[in-house]
Amino acid sequence: MHVFASNPKDIQEVCQLLRKGEVVGVPTETVYGLAADALHAEAVDRIFHIKGRPLHNPLIIHIGTASSADRYVRVNATAQRLMDAFWPGPLTLVLPKRNCIPDNVTAGLSTVGIRCPRHPALQKILQCLDRPLAAPSANPSNYLSPTRVEHVVEHLKGRLQWVLDGGPCERGVESTILDLTDPQHIQLLRPGPLSLESLEQVAGTSIASRNEPATSDSEDSAAARTSPGQMALHYSPRTPLRLLTAGASSSAIEAGKAPVARVHFSDQAAAHCSESPTEHHFFLTHQEEAKEAEHNLYALLQQIDHGDFSEIRIDPIPEGSAWNALRDRLTRASARRCSPNDER
């Protein structure tokens, strides 16, 4: 796999590849994406092939400026306020699509998720192309999202030819997704880096949550999906992951095959945890800070996945809305597969 640098010459080369209908790994402020021209149906098909992504799981399109959104979606007044307040940034809005968006981008739906990312290298690419990019996370379907270029290289080698190195991702979890097809009844489809309170303040109305994991990942259940991030199993390491409940007994924690990776939400919690010869301790933050935990989550799980662990056990997730994005990702990551031989 060829790794481009974030310099003007390499960015121009990336733009040329995208114009030709190629797929390139690109950085965003959330996670690395697998980008192709969203108006080029065959290029979009290549994304699904490289990821091994189900065709009924729609993609998000990325644009360079809020002012260009109306070319691709029908923008209502509430959406415009949210764009003005949070773009460029980690907010995806689901809106009625224009006819120029191919059906394979939206899995045949009449809506599409759209966002304007903040990463400077991707901003230069989008402004150079003046076309939208479809860009799901640059990883095999359902696996951990990549937050560093080496994650993309490792997990897509042999599948992807090019990736642009934009450094570690700033936020570390995927964008917040709102369904604004009915601006009087806004729905939160996926929690992310933006707080529900800040979104409601700008929207001028309450936002209902509809981010509970689906009971099935079959195509039959896909009719209710209006965006990525709705599948029951998602963001999942290869090592089995289990969420611990508050007050779990030490005997329950010690049960199982050794060794076990134990993940804490602060180094203080790790320090006060009873040691076990079969437990290896990791922590996500220094002082139980949600944004730091989001930034570190996927990189830490990638690190643990490289170890020889029988299971990953996650401490009880702290209370409060600040932890909703982590709660969503870890709940989906801990979902059980139908078969242990299923591929990520």
LUMNUSE-417203 format. One record per residue (C-alpha): residue in one letter; chain; x, y, z. Coordinates in nm, 3 decimals. Example, Ala and Ser with C-alpha at 12.3 -4.5 7.8 and 13.67 -1.06 7.14 Angstrom:
LUMNUSE-417203
SITE  rest  kette        x        y        z
SITE     A      A    1.230   -0.450    0.780
SITE     S      A    1.367   -0.106    0.714
END
This chain:
LUMNUSE-417203
SITE  rest  kette        x        y        z
SITE     M      A    0.000    0.000    0.000
SITE     H      A    0.134    0.343   -0.092
SITE     V      A    0.119    0.602    0.188
SITE     F      A    0.089    0.966    0.077
SITE     A      A    0.204    1.255    0.296
SITE     S      A   -0.015    1.558    0.369
SITE     N      A    0.184    1.792    0.143
SITE     P      A    0.051    1.983   -0.161
SITE     K      A    0.211    1.750   -0.417
SITE     D      A    0.073    1.431   -0.261
SITE     I      A   -0.268    1.586   -0.203
SITE     Q      A   -0.284    1.670   -0.575
SITE     E      A   -0.199    1.308   -0.657
SITE     V      A   -0.477    1.188   -0.427
SITE     C      A   -0.721    1.423   -0.602
SITE     Q      A   -0.621    1.280   -0.940
SITE     L      A   -0.683    0.925   -0.817
SITE     L      A   -1.025    1.019   -0.682
SITE     R      A   -1.117    1.190   -1.010
SITE     K      A   -1.037    0.862   -1.188
SITE     G      A   -1.282    0.671   -0.967
SITE     E      A   -1.022    0.516   -0.736
SITE     V      A   -1.064    0.457   -0.362
SITE     V      A   -0.818    0.622   -0.121
SITE     G      A   -0.789    0.606    0.257
SITE     V      A   -0.816    0.958    0.400
SITE     P      A   -0.796    1.115    0.747
SITE     T      A   -1.084    1.295    0.915
SITE     E      A   -1.100    1.451    1.261
SITE     T      A   -1.307    1.150    1.376
SITE     V      A   -1.159    0.833    1.217
SITE     Y      A   -0.987    0.744    0.889
SITE     G      A   -1.227    0.702    0.596
SITE     L      A   -1.233    0.498    0.278
SITE     A      A   -1.307    0.768    0.021
SITE     A      A   -1.440    0.764   -0.334
SITE     D      A   -1.631    1.009   -0.555
SITE     A      A   -1.987    0.990   -0.421
SITE     L      A   -2.130    1.074   -0.765
SITE     H      A   -1.939    0.786   -0.931
SITE     A      A   -2.148    0.472   -0.873
SITE     E      A   -1.874    0.229   -0.977
SITE     A      A   -1.624    0.394   -0.742
SITE     V      A   -1.877    0.363   -0.460
SITE     D      A   -1.916   -0.007   -0.541
SITE     R      A   -1.541   -0.045   -0.485
SITE     I      A   -1.579    0.088   -0.130
SITE     F      A   -1.828   -0.188   -0.048
SITE     H      A   -1.599   -0.448   -0.204
SITE     I      A   -1.286   -0.332   -0.019
SITE     K      A   -1.463   -0.318    0.319
SITE     G      A   -1.675   -0.628    0.271
SITE     R      A   -1.965   -0.403    0.368
SITE     P      A   -2.329   -0.513    0.329
SITE     L      A   -2.494   -0.332    0.038
SITE     H      A   -2.794   -0.246    0.258
SITE     N      A   -2.578   -0.034    0.492
SITE     P      A   -2.580    0.326    0.358
SITE     L      A   -2.279    0.559    0.338
SITE     I      A   -2.218    0.916    0.452
SITE     I      A   -2.111    1.178    0.199
SITE     H      A   -1.853    1.445    0.284
SITE     I      A   -1.845    1.797    0.142
SITE     G      A   -1.599    2.085    0.167
SITE     T      A   -1.834    2.371    0.259
SITE     A      A   -2.178    2.410    0.412
SITE     S      A   -2.279    2.631    0.120
SITE     S      A   -2.251    2.335   -0.119
SITE     A      A   -2.487    2.109    0.078
SITE     D      A   -2.796    2.215   -0.116
SITE     R      A   -2.650    2.060   -0.432
SITE     Y      A   -2.685    1.713   -0.280
SITE     V      A   -2.961    1.732   -0.015
SITE     R      A   -3.272    1.938    0.057
SITE     V      A   -3.171    2.167    0.343
SITE     N      A   -3.439    2.282    0.587
SITE     A      A   -3.404    2.578    0.825
SITE     T      A   -3.312    2.363    1.127
SITE     A      A   -3.044    2.182    0.932
SITE     Q      A   -2.903    2.517    0.818
SITE     R      A   -2.873    2.637    1.178
SITE     L      A   -2.691    2.320    1.277
SITE     M      A   -2.458    2.344    0.977
SITE     D      A   -2.376    2.706    1.059
SITE     A      A   -2.300    2.617    1.421
SITE     F      A   -2.113    2.287    1.391
SITE     W      A   -1.962    2.262    1.042
SITE     P      A   -1.690    2.191    0.966
SITE     G      A   -1.698    1.933    1.241
SITE     P      A   -1.813    1.589    1.360
SITE     L      A   -2.186    1.623    1.283
SITE     T      A   -2.372    1.420    1.018
SITE     L      A   -2.724    1.524    0.914
SITE     V      A   -2.963    1.283    0.742
SITE     L      A   -3.172    1.475    0.485
SITE     P      A   -3.369    1.405    0.165
SITE     K      A   -3.119    1.346   -0.114
SITE     R      A   -3.101    1.508   -0.456
SITE     N      A   -3.125    1.284   -0.763
SITE     C      A   -2.751    1.322   -0.835
SITE     I      A   -2.664    1.090   -0.543
SITE     P      A   -2.644    0.728   -0.669
SITE     D      A   -2.873    0.473   -0.507
SITE     N      A   -2.581    0.254   -0.394
SITE     V      A   -2.462    0.538   -0.167
SITE     T      A   -2.796    0.539    0.016
SITE     A      A   -2.884    0.168   -0.007
SITE     G      A   -3.185    0.272   -0.214
SITE     L      A   -3.318    0.514    0.048
SITE     S      A   -3.449    0.860   -0.037
SITE     T      A   -3.225    1.017    0.229
SITE     V      A   -2.850    1.048    0.276
SITE     G      A   -2.618    1.138    0.565
SITE     I      A   -2.401    1.440    0.488
SITE     R      A   -2.124    1.616    0.679
SITE     C      A   -1.845    1.869    0.637
SITE     P      A   -1.527    1.734    0.804
SITE     R      A   -1.273    1.959    0.972
SITE     H      A   -0.945    1.777    0.901
SITE     P      A   -0.723    2.023    0.705
SITE     A      A   -0.589    1.766    0.455
SITE     L      A   -0.936    1.636    0.372
SITE     Q      A   -1.065    1.992    0.348
SITE     K      A   -0.801    2.063    0.082
SITE     I      A   -0.902    1.751   -0.112
SITE     L      A   -1.273    1.835   -0.100
SITE     Q      A   -1.220    2.193   -0.207
SITE     C      A   -0.986    2.084   -0.487
SITE     L      A   -1.237    1.827   -0.619
SITE     D      A   -1.552    2.035   -0.560
SITE     R      A   -1.740    1.703   -0.545
SITE     P      A   -1.872    1.499   -0.250
SITE     L      A   -1.683    1.196   -0.123
SITE     A      A   -1.849    0.885    0.014
SITE     A      A   -1.625    0.777    0.301
SITE     P      A   -1.713    0.511    0.558
SITE     S      A   -1.444    0.412    0.808
SITE     A      A   -1.132    0.261    0.647
SITE     N      A   -1.153   -0.084    0.805
SITE     P      A   -1.300   -0.426    0.732
SITE     S      A   -1.676   -0.416    0.794
SITE     N      A   -1.771   -0.422    1.165
SITE     Y      A   -1.410   -0.410    1.285
SITE     L      A   -1.258   -0.134    1.500
SITE     S      A   -1.240    0.203    1.325
SITE     P      A   -0.887    0.323    1.240
SITE     T      A   -0.759    0.637    1.410
SITE     R      A   -0.401    0.617    1.277
SITE     V      A   -0.267    0.550    0.929
SITE     E      A   -0.092    0.233    1.047
SITE     H      A   -0.432    0.085    1.138
SITE     V      A   -0.547    0.134    0.778
SITE     V      A   -0.227   -0.016    0.637
SITE     E      A   -0.247   -0.319    0.865
SITE     H      A   -0.611   -0.408    0.815
SITE     L      A   -0.660   -0.322    0.447
SITE     K      A   -0.328   -0.433    0.301
SITE     G      A   -0.395   -0.634   -0.011
SITE     R      A   -0.735   -0.466   -0.050
SITE     L      A   -0.651   -0.094   -0.071
SITE     Q      A   -0.374    0.061   -0.281
SITE     W      A   -0.348    0.416   -0.140
SITE     V      A   -0.387    0.602    0.189
SITE     L      A   -0.311    0.960    0.292
SITE     D      A   -0.133    1.002    0.626
SITE     G      A   -0.296    1.284    0.820
SITE     G      A   -0.162    1.192    1.163
SITE     P      A   -0.365    1.057    1.458
SITE     C      A   -0.733    1.151    1.447
SITE     E      A   -0.825    1.432    1.683
SITE     R      A   -1.161    1.303    1.812
SITE     G      A   -1.125    0.926    1.782
SITE     V      A   -1.493    0.825    1.750
SITE     E      A   -1.731    0.861    1.458
SITE     S      A   -1.951    1.167    1.403
SITE     T      A   -2.279    1.239    1.580
SITE     I      A   -2.570    1.158    1.345
SITE     L      A   -2.905    1.339    1.349
SITE     D      A   -3.207    1.252    1.134
SITE     L      A   -3.358    1.584    1.019
SITE     T      A   -3.598    1.453    0.756
SITE     D      A   -3.875    1.581    0.986
SITE     P      A   -3.731    1.895    1.151
SITE     Q      A   -4.019    1.895    1.403
SITE     H      A   -3.916    1.550    1.527
SITE     I      A   -3.536    1.529    1.518
SITE     Q      A   -3.384    1.193    1.607
SITE     L      A   -3.038    1.110    1.736
SITE     L      A   -2.927    0.807    1.535
SITE     R      A   -2.573    0.785    1.669
SITE     P      A   -2.416    0.969    1.963
SITE     G      A   -2.073    1.113    1.896
SITE     P      A   -1.837    1.393    1.995
SITE     L      A   -2.110    1.661    2.015
SITE     S      A   -2.332    1.683    2.323
SITE     L      A   -2.707    1.644    2.291
SITE     E      A   -2.752    1.962    2.497
SITE     S      A   -2.549    2.176    2.255
SITE     L      A   -2.737    2.032    1.955
SITE     E      A   -3.078    2.095    2.113
SITE     Q      A   -2.982    2.452    2.198
SITE     V      A   -2.900    2.530    1.834
SITE     A      A   -3.190    2.327    1.690
SITE     G      A   -3.434    2.503    1.920
SITE     T      A   -3.617    2.179    1.999
SITE     S      A   -3.575    1.853    2.186
SITE     I      A   -3.402    1.562    2.013
SITE     A      A   -3.526    1.209    2.062
SITE     S      A   -3.278    0.923    2.085
SITE     R      A   -3.308    0.630    1.847
SITE     N      A   -2.963    0.481    1.885
SITE     E      A   -3.052    0.149    2.046
SITE     P      A   -2.875   -0.139    1.867
SITE     A      A   -3.091   -0.327    1.620
SITE     T      A   -3.197   -0.675    1.722
SITE     S      A   -3.073   -0.816    1.391
SITE     D      A   -2.814   -0.729    1.128
SITE     S      A   -3.007   -0.906    0.852
SITE     E      A   -3.120   -0.726    0.538
SITE     D      A   -3.479   -0.770    0.655
SITE     S      A   -3.415   -0.527    0.941
SITE     A      A   -3.242   -0.274    0.715
SITE     A      A   -3.557   -0.087    0.619
SITE     A      A   -3.541    0.106    0.946
SITE     R      A   -3.178    0.210    0.893
SITE     T      A   -3.129    0.562    0.766
SITE     S      A   -2.759    0.592    0.836
SITE     P      A   -2.445    0.397    0.924
SITE     G      A   -2.387    0.295    1.284
SITE     Q      A   -2.724    0.123    1.333
SITE     M      A   -2.610   -0.239    1.316
SITE     A      A   -2.627   -0.450    1.631
SITE     L      A   -2.265   -0.561    1.594
SITE     H      A   -2.022   -0.284    1.509
SITE     Y      A   -1.687   -0.131    1.612
SITE     S      A   -1.581   -0.477    1.727
SITE     P      A   -1.233   -0.615    1.805
SITE     R      A   -1.152   -0.974    1.712
SITE     T      A   -1.094   -1.056    2.079
SITE     P      A   -1.432   -1.117    2.252
SITE     L      A   -1.535   -0.807    2.447
SITE     R      A   -1.755   -0.805    2.758
SITE     L      A   -1.898   -0.512    2.952
SITE     L      A   -1.882   -0.563    3.328
SITE     T      A   -2.173   -0.458    3.547
SITE     A      A   -2.140   -0.247    3.858
SITE     G      A   -2.068   -0.455    4.166
SITE     A      A   -1.955   -0.762    3.974
SITE     S      A   -1.799   -1.010    4.214
SITE     S      A   -1.430   -1.088    4.191
SITE     S      A   -1.512   -1.452    4.124
SITE     A      A   -1.719   -1.354    3.820
SITE     I      A   -1.441   -1.134    3.697
SITE     E      A   -1.180   -1.405    3.744
SITE     A      A   -1.383   -1.670    3.563
SITE     G      A   -1.276   -1.765    3.212
SITE     K      A   -0.965   -1.844    3.018
SITE     A      A   -0.638   -1.663    3.087
SITE     P      A   -0.501   -1.417    3.011
SITE     V      A   -0.765   -1.144    3.019
SITE     A      A   -0.733   -0.774    2.927
SITE     R      A   -0.909   -0.552    3.182
SITE     V      A   -0.989   -0.197    3.065
SITE     H      A   -1.048    0.082    3.319
SITE     F      A   -1.176    0.434    3.263
SITE     S      A   -0.903    0.592    3.475
SITE     D      A   -0.556    0.502    3.596
SITE     Q      A   -0.684    0.550    3.953
SITE     A      A   -0.941    0.275    3.899
SITE     A      A   -0.671    0.048    3.764
SITE     A      A   -0.451    0.119    4.067
SITE     H      A   -0.729    0.020    4.308
SITE     C      A   -0.828   -0.296    4.124
SITE     S      A   -0.727   -0.622    4.286
SITE     E      A   -0.442   -0.779    4.093
SITE     S      A   -0.474   -1.122    3.937
SITE     P      A   -0.210   -1.330    3.761
SITE     T      A   -0.456   -1.379    3.473
SITE     E      A   -0.552   -1.010    3.432
SITE     H      A   -0.359   -0.745    3.243
SITE     H      A   -0.470   -0.388    3.315
SITE     F      A   -0.517   -0.102    3.068
SITE     F      A   -0.673    0.240    3.118
SITE     L      A   -0.843    0.486    2.881
SITE     T      A   -0.795    0.812    3.071
SITE     H      A   -0.602    0.962    3.358
SITE     Q      A   -0.899    1.119    3.537
SITE     E      A   -1.211    0.958    3.384
SITE     E      A   -1.253    1.224    3.115
SITE     A      A   -1.495    1.129    2.836
SITE     K      A   -1.325    1.313    2.548
SITE     E      A   -0.988    1.160    2.634
SITE     A      A   -1.150    0.816    2.651
SITE     E      A   -1.310    0.868    2.307
SITE     H      A   -0.976    0.972    2.161
SITE     N      A   -0.799    0.664    2.305
SITE     L      A   -1.067    0.396    2.267
SITE     Y      A   -0.998    0.242    1.925
SITE     A      A   -0.620    0.272    1.948
SITE     L      A   -0.623    0.092    2.285
SITE     L      A   -0.851   -0.185    2.158
SITE     Q      A   -0.629   -0.225    1.851
SITE     Q      A   -0.329   -0.259    2.086
SITE     I      A   -0.507   -0.521    2.298
SITE     D      A   -0.618   -0.710    1.987
SITE     H      A   -0.249   -0.760    1.903
SITE     G      A   -0.196   -0.936    2.236
SITE     D      A   -0.273   -1.296    2.317
SITE     F      A   -0.585   -1.234    2.526
SITE     S      A   -0.886   -1.461    2.557
SITE     E      A   -1.122   -1.175    2.639
SITE     I      A   -1.143   -0.798    2.687
SITE     R      A   -1.336   -0.694    2.998
SITE     I      A   -1.451   -0.334    3.022
SITE     D      A   -1.520   -0.170    3.358
SITE     P      A   -1.875   -0.033    3.409
SITE     I      A   -1.912    0.276    3.190
SITE     P      A   -1.937    0.598    3.394
SITE     E      A   -2.279    0.759    3.427
SITE     G      A   -2.379    1.076    3.243
SITE     S      A   -2.455    1.192    2.890
SITE     A      A   -2.088    1.274    2.822
SITE     W      A   -2.027    0.899    2.799
SITE     N      A   -2.308    0.821    2.553
SITE     A      A   -2.078    0.783    2.251
SITE     L      A   -1.851    0.539    2.437
SITE     R      A   -2.155    0.354    2.571
SITE     D      A   -2.294    0.314    2.218
SITE     R      A   -1.965    0.192    2.067
SITE     L      A   -1.887   -0.054    2.346
SITE     T      A   -2.243   -0.191    2.357
SITE     R      A   -2.225   -0.270    1.986
SITE     A      A   -1.868   -0.401    2.015
SITE     S      A   -1.982   -0.651    2.279
SITE     A      A   -2.270   -0.790    2.069
SITE     R      A   -2.241   -1.163    2.001
SITE     R      A   -2.197   -1.307    1.654
SITE     C      A   -2.418   -1.583    1.518
SITE     S      A   -2.109   -1.792    1.446
SITE     P      A   -1.757   -1.773    1.589
SITE     N      A   -1.627   -1.823    1.235
SITE     D      A   -1.798   -1.510    1.096
SITE     E      A   -1.550   -1.268    0.942
SITE     R      A   -1.512   -0.912    1.062
END
